[in-house]
Amino acid sequence: MAEDAVNYYVYVATNRYHSRLYTSTARDLRGRMKDHRRVAEQAFGGPEGCKKLIYFRGTQYMHQALFIERKLRTTPRQALIRLINEQNPEWRDLSSEVPVTPRK
């Protein structure tokens, strides 16, 4: 395995109004975002209706991803918004920029 291989992702998704921020961890981020979209279409709101990927960060190990996720979840909302704005000032959907995760 490469020294800096990305195996896990921490991500923030939002709804169309940007009123909800959903933070989580996934191994297959493309697949996870497809799940968010499917659930949002099938049920009212899904996981808060958050189907727009606005921030993601890759890590090599699960414990790193979980640590970052906990840190983001406890970060005040305004600080999280600043972090998102630094990486994605237009809050565009980044789903198409996620690398394809090879099946293991």
C-alpha positions in Angstrom: 0.0 0.0 0.0 1.2 3.5 -0.8 2.5 5.6 2.1 -0.3 8.2 1.6 -3.1 6.0 0.2 -6.6 7.3 0.9 -8.8 4.6 2.3 -11.4 6.6 4.3 -13.1 9.9 3.9 -14.6 12.4 6.3 -17.2 14.5 4.6 -19.8 17.3 5.1 -23.0 17.3 3.1 -25.8 19.8 3.1 -29.3 20.3 1.9 -30.3 22.6 -0.9 -30.9 25.5 1.5 -27.5 25.0 3.2 -29.4 25.0 6.6 -28.2 21.6 7.6 -24.7 20.3 7.8 -24.2 16.5 8.1 -20.8 15.2 9.0 -19.8 11.6 8.7 -17.2 9.1 7.6 -17.2 6.6 4.7 -14.9 4.2 3.0 -16.6 4.5 -0.4 -17.6 8.2 -0.6 -19.1 8.0 -4.1 -21.3 5.2 -3.0 -22.3 6.9 0.2 -23.4 10.1 -1.6 -25.5 7.9 -3.9 -27.1 6.5 -0.8 -27.8 10.0 0.5 -29.5 10.9 -2.8 -31.6 7.8 -2.9 -32.8 8.1 0.7 -33.5 11.8 0.2 -35.7 11.0 -2.8 -37.5 8.0 -1.1 -38.2 9.6 2.3 -39.0 13.1 3.3 -35.7 14.6 4.3 -33.6 11.5 4.4 -30.6 12.2 6.6 -31.7 15.8 7.0 -32.1 15.9 3.1 -28.3 16.4 2.9 -27.4 15.1 -0.6 -24.9 17.8 -1.7 -21.3 17.1 -0.9 -19.5 20.3 0.1 -16.4 19.2 1.9 -14.3 16.0 2.0 -11.0 14.9 3.3 -9.2 11.6 2.8 -7.2 9.7 5.3 -5.3 6.4 5.3 -6.6 4.9 8.5 -10.1 4.6 10.0 -9.0 5.9 13.4 -7.7 9.1 11.7 -11.1 9.6 9.9 -13.0 9.0 13.2 -10.8 11.5 15.0 -11.3 14.2 12.3 -15.1 13.5 12.2 -15.4 13.9 16.0 -13.4 17.1 15.7 -15.6 18.5 13.0 -18.8 17.5 14.8 -17.7 19.4 17.9 -16.5 22.4 16.0 -18.8 25.5 16.3 -21.0 25.9 13.2 -19.4 29.2 12.2 -15.9 27.7 12.3 -17.1 24.7 10.2 -18.6 27.1 7.7 -15.2 29.0 7.5 -13.4 25.7 6.8 -15.9 24.8 4.1 -15.6 28.3 2.6 -11.8 28.0 2.5 -12.0 24.8 0.4 -15.3 25.4 -1.5 -16.4 29.1 -1.4 -19.3 28.5 -3.8 -20.5 25.5 -1.9 -20.8 23.6 -5.2 -21.4 19.8 -5.1 -18.0 18.0 -5.0 -19.4 14.5 -5.7 -17.9 14.4 -9.2 -14.4 15.2 -7.7 -14.3 12.2 -5.4 -11.8 9.6 -6.6 -13.2 6.2 -7.4 -12.6 3.8 -4.6 -11.2 0.4 -5.8 -13.2 -2.6 -4.5 -11.3 -4.8 -2.1 
